[in-house]
Amino acid sequence: MSRRRLFRTVRNGAFLALSVFATAIGLICLAAILWTLVSRGLAGMSTDVFTRMTPPPGSAGGLLNAIYGSAVMTLLGILMGSPVGMLAGTYLSEYGRASRLSMLIRFINDILLSAPSIIIGLFIYEVLVVRMGHFSALAGAVSLAVIAIPVSLRTTEDMLNLVPAGMKDASAALGAYPWRTVLSVVYPAARSGIVTGLLLAIARVSGETAPLLFTALNNQFWSTNLNAPMANLPVVIFQFALSPYKEWQNLAWAGALIITMTILVLSISARAILGLMQSNRSAKR
Amino acid sequence: MAIIDQRHAARQLLFERVFRAATLSAAILVLVILGGVALSLIVGAWPALHQFGFAFITREVWNPVTDQYGALAPIYGTVVTSLIAMALAVPTGFGIALFLTELCPSVLKRPIGVAVELLAAVPSIIFGIWGLFVLAPMLQRHVQPWLIDHLGPIPLIGKLFQGPPYGIGIFTAGLVLAIMVLPFIAATMRDVFETVPPMLKESGYGLGATTWEVIWNVVVPHSRVGMVGGIMLGLGRALGETMAVTFVIGNAHRISGSLLAPGTTISSSIANEFTEAVGDLYTSSLIALGLLLFVITFIVIAVAQWMLRRLERRANASL
């Protein structure tokens, strides 16, 4: 073997080995995080977590008010944000297409999609919290809605674009206006895609911490008042994990496990629906 | 023959107008939101910017007692932690993408790909507590003393690795950020690598090239567009990441030569201090930090998109 050939073989082997090594690092990180999360989370888990309120420093308690608050604000945020995102996505896919305005909206939406969520928190603080004069669950929900809009706009547009043009043309040929086509042909055809987008938006929103810090704040007690600060899992985790109290830290880990599992289940279901959709489509061909 | 019902037709047209207007206004709301974010940040930051002027971004002082604020320390922390993250995550992400597209047995392709994408779905606060309770103590005990002993005495770069091993600090934050952006970079690069036509790769192999040579001379040049896009999006995420950094940065408003020392970033300063900020100038200074972050990330993401679209167009034109 010539020296040149040897050098090339060795270089090839070295880089491929590095690539395997990189993958190993990535998988080890994921495994390490999940393992810590499960072992510490299960250690902090008990029925108290789901039945009792967040405790004062140094005593036992649960996360009931925080779980409730997270669920309420996520639900409200999605109810406000997703329809807006879906309508906007419908405009881009069915009406706007390649117009200048649509290009601009796509560009701005992609920026909103990756904009730091803490900025959204500051925005809602300035617009709602300062005006209302106090922190509130409503402000928290609105900030989550602002985060949900770009996510569901993007997925809606992508999913509607997958609907074959022939189906829309057939509807138009029957004399239907575009709104009829969209509601009776396009949405039903893209149904599973839309559900996927919804699940992804919920997954994205339910782990958000930064925008809730100065909109919903936190509340140690049970509260269903949307006009008052409300406890929520991410902020409770943030506060409890950084505290010196063992009980609080255990609850933080339990909360972290609950959030992560919820999000993983949502992402995996979204993926499964998409996979099902693709196999259906190829079966039909 | 059916006769067209005039009233029915009119109602259909009305619905059409309403529906179109509804979708259009939802789409325009996206623009309004971005405008609103920019405007509210400028209004909120105005008192601080008016008081300190341009010096706001060149001064290191951050003193709530004397009401003097400068953004240099958070800017420094944001830039340095993001650079550390990108330096670690880009090569690793490249390696993962390469493994998934070129080396991985097809049985493992899906599970590993899904695992990488799930890592991207884990919320940032989880990375934060993991960094604080697991990574930081480990670094403090095993990694940082070694860095201090072996790299500390070296001239020039030694300065970066001096001082006591705190565990938390700029270096740890950069490491946590690297783990966070890794799945984004890996997944984008994998998707781009998969778009390379097999014919091109096989031509390379046909000429007798090794796997690495095909990757470096065929795959990489062909997918430069998407790679840059993935890296820029990862950078945008690293710059603005809040919770993961807040746990492990140490929140110290000063610039120290050592990477092992505590520092602060723009987003972690806001997260840590905003609800406790007393006084209009303090709050306003924090909002000014937010405005700064908004401008920086806006530029990074916009440039990424602009490059992607321009290169895409060029690729289309050359076909």
Interface residues (C-beta under 8 A of the other chain):
Chain A: R8 T9 R11 N12 F15 L16 L18 S19 V20 F21 A22 T23 I25 G26 L27 C29 L30 A32 I33 T36 L37 R40 P83 V84 G85 M86 L87 A88 T90 Y91 L92 E94 Y95 G96 L101 S102 L104 I105 F107 I108 N109 D110 I111 L112 S114 A115 P116 S117 I118 I119 I120 L122 F123 Y125 E126 V127 V146 I149 P150 L153 Y177 P178 W179 R180 V182 A203 S206 G207 E208 T209 A210 L213 F214 L217 P234 I237 F238 A241 L242 A252 W253 A256 I259 T260 I263 L264 S267 I268 R271
Chain B: Q12 L13 F15 E16 V18 F19 R20 A22 T23 L24 A26 A27 I28 L29 V30 L31 I33 L34 G36 V37 S40 L41 V43 G44 P91 T92 G93 F94 G95 I96 L98 F99 L100 E102 L103 C104 I112 V114 A115 V116 E117 L118 L119 A121 V122 P123 S124 I125 I126 F127 G128 I129 W130 L132 F133 V134 I179 L182 P183 A186 T210 T211 W212 E213 I215 L233 G236 R237 L239 G240 E241 T242 M243 T246 F247 S267 I270 A271 F274 T275 I287 G290 L293 F294 T297 F298 I301 A302 Q305
